[in-house]
Amino acid sequence: MLDGERHVALSAPAGRARLAAGLAGRVAGRVALCLAAVLLTYTLAALSFDPLAELRSTQPPTPQAVLDARAAELGLDLPVLPRFLRWLSGVPAGDFGVTVDGHAVADEVWERAGTSLRLFLPGSVLAVLLGVAVGIWGALRAGRWADKISMAAALVLLAVPVFVLGTLLKILWLPVNEAAGTDLLPFSGEKTPGSDLAGWAAAGDRLRHLVLPTVAIALPQIAFYSRYQRAAMLEVLHSEFLRAARARGLTRARAVRRHGLRMALIPMTALVAFSFGLHLAGGVFTERIFGWHGLGDWMMSAIEHQDAMVVATSTLLMAVLVVVVGWLADLALVLLDPRTRS
Amino acid sequence: MTAAGTPRRRPGRRPGVVLGSCLLVALALAAFAGPLFLPYTHTQQDLATVLSAPSPAHPLGTARLGEDVLALCLRGLQKSLVIGLLAAVLTTVVSAVVGTVAGYLGGMVDRVLMAVVDVLLVLPPILVVAVVSPALRDQSWLVLVLLIAGFQWMLTARVVRARARSLRSSGYVVAAENMGASSARVVTRHLLPQMAPLLVVDCTLNVASAVLAEAGLSYFGFGVQAPDVSLGTLVSAGTGSALTFPWVFLAPVGFLAATVLAAAVLGEGLRDDEGAR
């Protein structure tokens, strides 16, 4: 079945067009989902927030005229849906509305998004790769001590919330920093503030800041992915087609590499696509624990300041990231599974 | 159904089931009966021994105002357990209803319900709950239970739906339909009982995620509010001094991890049993 279908042609232009149309359709579906999720979050924020509360509680009291002007600026006179549409219509031109204290959201958004990406992407990519590796390694050694220990470790890691893991890492690392007499791996921020490092020194400084939060982001995801990958690989190891490959005279290692791996990786594409949104929460927590001023940190403080447009903007960018990752997972599926191409 | 000579493993035999349920019962006993045996309440302040390390008088040390950390943790464990259990039961009820209805009826109903599931799964549910929670800050913690359940039912609903779809064409469902049973009757009398083992498994695993969700929300100040304490608020309060007075942080973390781990191990054990059948 495998060898037969692998040669089913992607070569025909018609097939390739159909494939492209299929991928485009899934992207359109994901974009619609992403807009619906942003609308939901915005509606909840707009209905439950009281953005003028801070202004009203000032001493001396803010004049009514100022309150009215701010309300008009924030569009509070409009019903929620038109307000959302007005905000959304500005987005393609790079206008993300105004914060409650009157600054343009666009001033800050790209810096925030950059910080989040620099923090979350390395850890997540690492986690997918290591999670797959650990899962496969465990399945090949199923029942042995190494497998049992790594599975137990995964369960324990999943029982510890990310905000605890981050602080635990700090507690564990503190003696090392103290012994070194300097912050070998700093606990907070993206780089040393006020430093005038350049070139390699600056890159090294950023890298040292990145290590601990990356571990905090990656460990729970490694635990999560490895458990599923192990189950998927075990299923493949017990499958008929692998026995058939062995019967044709392939060694176990060769059969697993040539036929097993591909089949075991296929379910992971769907898993990464749908669980990525859940792992984003870990990124938000990590930003707060390690003092990175990214989108998650921004959204949390926006909730504290009752700022619906910042909530909508950060939600939108996170949702876009979810859509992009979903699309990459689709692409990986097409590359891995010839059946999706015919 | 079991073939003669192959004894079926009883649920109690799996190490995970035994370990998980014993640990959960022990934690629940400690949380609800334990405080009776402590010489202090969780609010009692001993200003002479502020932030003191674990000692025979205070086995887990004392907190910022000299409160006994063990008494605080047991009190927090109570709240976390109650919230976790209630939210998990509610989650399972919602997902069972949505999943069976969508899977059994199919068509438009199915498409609408699954679209709702997909939309709610785009973003981390905890962020969406965080958005609404400031407005509900002064409400009772029961609202928190509703919020956690309201944004946690989607994954189980999908699993239930898949199962309901596969059961839809099974003999006894078709027989019931031919005898004129209404959709409501088929769902409540035939599909839901058949899925009870699956629902029990998912409910147990949902306890683990509900306890984690409560801790996460409370950690950022969106969940349980003072003067109530939960494991989440205790971890949050301890984080500030985690590097200087680690016991204030590590004690609630230990209870939190033990609770989540116990529920997860029990759930996985039950699932293996259900799968083996």
Interface residues (C-beta under 8 A of the other chain):
Chain A: L33 C34 A36 A37 L40 T41 L44 A45 S48 F49 L155 V156 L158 A159 V160 P161 F163 V164 T167 L168 K170 I171 L174 F274 G277 L278 H279 L280 A281 V284 F285 R288 M299 M300 I303 E304 Q306 V311 T315 M318 A319 V322
Chain B: A115 D118 V119 L120 L121 V122 L123 P124 P125 I126 L127 V128 A130 V131 V132 P134 A135 L136 A208 L212 A215 G216 Y219 F220 F222 V235 T239 A242 L243 P246 F249 V253 L256 A257 V260 L261 A264 V265 E268
